[in-house]
Amino acid sequence: MKPKPAQKKKYLLSAVLSFLTLSVLLWLVFRNHYQEILHNILAASGIGVACALLLGVVYQGLEGLICFQLVRRKHKGFSFSRAMGATWVGVFGNVVTLAVGTIPMQSAYLYRQGIALGEAAGIMSMEYVLHKTSILLYGGVMLLLGGRALFRQHPNLLPYVTFGYLVCIGIIILLILLCTWRWFYQLISRGLQRPEGRPRWADRARRLKRQAETLYLGAGDLLHTPRALWTGVGINALKLFTLYSIPYLCARSIGIEGLSLLQVQVLSALTYVISSALPNVAGMGSVEAAFLLLFSPYLSLADVSSVLILYRLATYFVPFFISALVVEIIGLRLGAAARKQPGDK
């Protein structure tokens, strides 16, 4: 899985463009308050920021734990370190392929670890389904705990939350039908055969058809093991609690004490419900927009902007730099293994 030089340049360019895009978006939104934001960030507690960064890494560790328990069902020799490799490859792929190559890159990594390609694609796709399902369930619990007061104070949020739920539910149903219902899978396959006769769409249609077939074959078995699925949902709940606690630590690190942990959990949970329904590129744009929409009524623009920047540092920038290092190490190891001759010691 070691990238070729041309591929490395492409990945580097994609990463630079992603970070430039996010930086420009942040600047356009916050340029009128940059002095206050800079003051908040420079005055932030080092311990608080370090704890937020640590939780960002713990979040990825819990993601790796889900991958580990899904793969370990049938591959007893699969280690947690390999599961973490798949997780970091996914973080890297989300940025450098603008999110479209995340699951293919993770599947290729698992294939290198001895997992059949179809099974690998099914596992990673079901991990995505579990993630989306857990966002909905966790968001529902948070709505029960604090949603009534939130909507009473901000009734304009209800359409956004409703739309987010509908989009998430639609994605989950579509993927489950594709994985389990043979008639639906065959319908999709026949629909993808039509563009194959058009030169412009032929390659893309064949690639999508292969992906649909791989997903159907690889995920079918997993969906018939409810214990593994509910374990995944449980780990996801802990993972989301960790993720949704990061804004609280970021706020406290710059001296903001007006929001309780429960309030931050409610607002963060709805942030991800809403962002699931908004368009994004490599995970950028939708989270920022939803975060500002939900947190702005409780904080000044300078304060909410400062929290958001620290939050994205912990959940986007630092994880990507770690993932780039991990992917480079994986590539070097694979390259060394490929160069090693059978008689080498």
C-alpha positions in Angstrom: 0.0 0.0 0.0 3.0 2.2 -0.4 2.0 5.2 -2.6 3.9 5.7 -5.8 5.7 9.1 -6.2 2.9 10.4 -8.5 0.3 9.2 -6.1 2.1 10.9 -3.2 2.1 14.2 -5.1 -1.6 13.8 -5.7 -2.3 13.0 -2.0 -0.1 16.0 -0.9 -1.9 18.3 -3.3 -5.3 17.1 -2.1 -4.3 17.6 1.6 -3.0 21.1 0.9 -6.1 22.0 -0.9 -8.3 20.6 1.9 -6.4 22.6 4.5 -6.4 25.7 2.4 -10.1 25.4 1.8 -10.8 25.0 5.5 -8.5 27.9 6.4 -10.2 30.2 3.9 -13.6 29.2 5.2 -12.6 29.9 8.8 -11.0 33.2 7.8 -14.0 34.4 5.8 -16.3 33.6 8.8 -14.1 34.9 11.6 -12.0 37.7 10.0 -13.9 40.5 11.8 -13.1 38.9 15.2 -9.6 37.5 14.5 -7.9 39.6 17.2 -10.3 38.3 19.9 -10.0 34.8 18.7 -6.2 34.9 18.6 -6.2 36.3 22.1 -8.5 33.5 23.4 -6.4 30.8 21.7 -3.1 32.2 23.0 -4.5 32.5 26.5 -6.0 29.0 26.5 -4.9 26.6 29.2 -2.2 24.3 28.0 -3.6 21.4 30.1 -7.1 21.9 28.7 -6.0 22.0 25.1 -3.8 18.9 25.7 -6.8 17.0 27.2 -8.9 18.0 24.2 -6.2 16.7 21.8 -5.9 13.5 23.8 -9.6 12.9 23.6 -9.3 13.4 19.8 -6.8 10.5 19.8 -9.0 8.4 22.2 -11.9 8.9 19.7 -9.8 7.3 16.9 -8.8 4.5 19.3 -12.4 3.7 20.0 -13.0 3.7 16.2 -10.2 1.2 15.9 -11.8 -0.9 18.7 -15.0 -1.2 16.6 -13.0 -2.4 13.6 -11.1 -4.8 15.8 -14.3 -6.5 17.2 -15.9 -6.7 13.8 -12.9 -8.3 12.1 -11.9 -10.5 15.1 -15.2 -12.4 14.8 -13.9 -14.5 12.0 -10.1 -13.7 12.0 -8.8 -14.6 15.5 -5.3 -13.6 14.7 -6.3 -10.1 13.8 -4.6 -7.6 16.2 -5.8 -4.3 17.6 -2.7 -2.6 16.1 -3.9 -3.7 12.7 -7.3 -2.4 13.4 -5.8 1.0 14.3 -3.9 0.9 11.1 -7.2 0.6 9.2 -8.6 3.5 11.3 -5.7 5.8 10.6 -5.7 4.9 6.9 -9.4 5.9 6.9 -8.5 9.3 8.5 -5.8 9.8 5.9 -8.1 8.8 3.0 -10.9 11.0 4.1 -8.7 14.1 3.6 -6.5 13.2 0.6 -9.3 11.6 -1.5 -11.9 14.2 -0.4 -13.8 11.4 1.4 -14.6 9.3 -1.7 -11.7 6.9 -1.2 -11.9 6.3 2.5 -13.6 2.8 2.4 -11.6 1.6 -0.6 -8.3 2.5 1.0 -9.3 0.8 4.3 -10.5 -2.2 2.3 -7.2 -2.4 0.5 -5.3 -2.2 3.8 -7.4 -5.0 5.3 -6.8 -7.0 2.1 -3.1 -6.7 2.7 -3.7 -8.1 6.2 -5.2 -11.3 4.7 -8.9 -10.3 4.7 -10.9 -11.0 1.5 -11.6 -7.8 -0.4 -15.4 -8.3 -0.4 -15.4 -9.0 3.3 -13.1 -6.1 4.1 -15.4 -3.7 2.1 -18.4 -5.1 3.9 -16.9 -4.6 7.3 -15.8 -1.1 6.7 -19.2 -0.2 5.1 -21.0 -1.7 8.1 -18.8 0.3 10.4 -20.0 3.4 8.6 -23.6 2.2 9.0 -23.1 1.6 12.7 -21.5 5.1 13.0 -24.5 6.8 11.4 -27.0 4.7 13.4 -25.2 5.6 16.6 -25.3 9.3 15.8 -29.1 9.0 15.4 -29.6 7.0 18.6 -27.3 9.2 20.6 -28.9 12.3 19.2 -32.3 11.0 20.2 -31.2 10.4 23.7 -29.8 13.9 24.0 -33.0 15.3 22.6 -35.0 13.5 25.3 -32.6 15.0 27.9 -32.4 18.6 26.7 -34.2 19.0 23.4 -37.4 20.5 24.8 -35.7 23.5 26.4 -33.5 23.9 23.3 -36.4 24.0 20.8 -38.5 26.2 23.1 -35.7 28.7 23.0 -34.8 28.2 19.4 -37.8 26.8 17.4 -36.0 27.5 14.1 -33.7 24.6 14.7 -36.4 22.0 14.4 -36.4 21.9 10.5 -32.6 21.4 10.4 -32.7 18.6 12.9 -35.6 16.9 11.2 -33.9 17.1 7.8 -30.7 15.7 9.3 -32.5 12.7 10.7 -34.3 12.0 7.5 -31.1 12.1 5.4 -29.3 9.8 7.9 -32.1 7.3 8.0 -32.3 7.3 4.2 -28.5 6.5 4.0 -28.8 3.7 6.6 -31.8 2.1 4.9 -30.2 2.3 1.5 -27.0 0.6 2.6 -28.8 -2.1 4.6 -31.1 -2.9 1.6 -28.1 -3.1 -0.7 -26.4 -5.5 1.7 -29.3 -7.8 2.6 -32.0 -7.7 0.0 -31.0 -9.6 -3.1 -33.8 -8.1 -5.2 -32.7 -4.6 -4.4 -29.1 -5.4 -5.1 -30.1 -6.9 -8.5 -32.1 -3.8 -9.3 -29.2 -1.6 -8.6 -26.9 -3.8 -10.7 -29.3 -3.7 -13.6 -29.6 0.1 -13.3 -25.8 0.4 -13.4 -25.6 -1.8 -16.5 -27.3 0.9 -18.6 -24.5 3.5 -18.5 -21.9 0.8 -19.4 -22.8 1.4 -23.1 -21.9 5.0 -22.9 -18.1 5.6 -23.2 -18.2 8.6 -20.8 -19.8 6.6 -18.0 -18.7 3.1 -18.7 -15.7 2.9 -16.4 -17.5 4.6 -13.5 -20.6 2.3 -13.9 -18.5 -0.8 -13.9 -16.6 0.3 -10.9 -19.8 1.1 -9.0 -21.2 -2.2 -10.0 -18.2 -4.0 -8.6 -18.4 -2.0 -5.4 -22.1 -2.9 -5.0 -21.4 -6.6 -5.5 -18.5 -6.5 -3.1 -20.6 -4.8 -0.5 -23.5 -7.2 -0.9 -21.3 -10.3 -0.5 -19.1 -8.9 2.3 -21.7 -7.4 4.6 -24.5 -10.0 4.4 -22.9 -12.2 7.0 -22.2 -9.4 9.4 -25.8 -8.2 9.5 -27.0 -11.6 10.7 -24.9 -11.3 13.9 -26.8 -8.9 16.1 -24.5 -9.3 19.1 -21.6 -7.9 17.1 -23.7 -5.1 15.8 -25.0 -4.1 19.3 -21.5 -4.2 20.6 -20.5 -1.9 17.9 -23.3 0.5 18.7 -22.3 0.4 22.4 -18.6 1.3 21.6 -19.9 4.0 19.2 -21.9 5.5 22.0 -18.7 5.8 24.1 -16.9 7.1 21.1 -19.5 9.8 20.5 -19.5 10.8 24.2 -15.8 11.3 23.9 -16.2 13.4 20.7 -19.0 15.5 22.1 -17.0 16.2 25.2 -14.1 17.9 23.3 -16.0 21.2 22.8 -16.6 21.4 26.6 -12.9 21.0 27.3 -12.1 23.6 24.6 -14.5 26.0 26.1 -13.2 25.5 29.6 -9.6 25.9 28.4 -10.3 29.5 27.3 -12.3 30.3 30.4 -15.9 29.8 29.2 -18.0 28.3 32.0 -21.5 29.2 30.9 -22.3 25.8 29.3 -22.6 22.6 31.3 -21.3 19.2 30.0 -24.9 18.1 29.3 -25.7 21.2 27.3 -22.5 20.7 25.2 -23.4 17.0 24.7 -26.9 18.0 23.4 -25.6 20.7 21.1 -22.7 18.6 19.8 -25.0 15.6 19.1 -27.4 17.8 17.1 -24.4 19.3 15.3 -23.6 15.9 13.9 -27.2 15.1 13.1 -27.5 18.3 11.1 -24.1 18.1 9.5 -24.9 14.6 8.1 -27.5 16.3 5.9 -25.3 19.1 4.6 -22.8 18.8 1.7 -19.2 18.6 2.7 -15.8 18.1 1.1 -13.4 15.8 3.1 -15.5 16.4 6.2 -15.2 20.2 5.9 -17.8 22.8 5.9 -20.9 21.0 7.2 -19.6 20.5 10.8 -18.4 24.1 11.0 -21.8 25.4 9.7 -23.9 23.3 12.1 -21.5 24.0 15.0 -21.9 27.8 14.5 -25.7 27.5 14.1 -26.2 25.6 17.4 -23.5 27.2 19.7 -23.8 30.8 18.6 -27.0 31.6 20.6 -25.1 30.6 23.8 -21.7 32.2 23.1 -20.3 35.4 21.5 -19.1 34.9 18.0 -15.5 35.3 19.1 -15.9 32.7 21.8 -17.7 30.2 19.7 -15.1 30.7 16.9 -12.3 30.1 19.3 -13.9 26.9 20.6 -14.6 25.7 17.0 -10.9 26.3 15.9 -9.6 24.3 18.9 -12.2 21.6 18.3 -11.2 21.2 14.7 -7.6 21.1 15.7 -8.3 18.2 18.0 -10.7 16.3 15.6 -9.3 17.1 12.2 -5.9 18.6 11.9 -3.9 16.6 14.5 -5.6 13.3 13.6 -4.7 13.9 9.9 -1.0 14.6 10.7 -0.9 11.4 12.8 -2.6 9.4 10.1 -0.1 10.7 7.5 2.8 9.5 9.7 1.1 6.1 10.2 0.4 5.6 6.5 4.1 6.5 5.7 5.3 3.9 8.2 2.9 1.3 6.8 4.1 2.0 3.3 7.7 1.7 4.4 7.0 -1.7 6.0 5.2 -3.0 3.0 8.0 -1.8 0.7 10.6 -3.5 2.9 8.6 -6.7 2.9 8.2 -6.6 -0.9 11.9 -6.1 -1.4 12.8 -9.0 0.9 13.7 -12.2 -0.9 12.5 -15.6 0.3 16.0 -16.6 1.3 16.7 -13.4 3.3 17.1 -13.6 7.0 
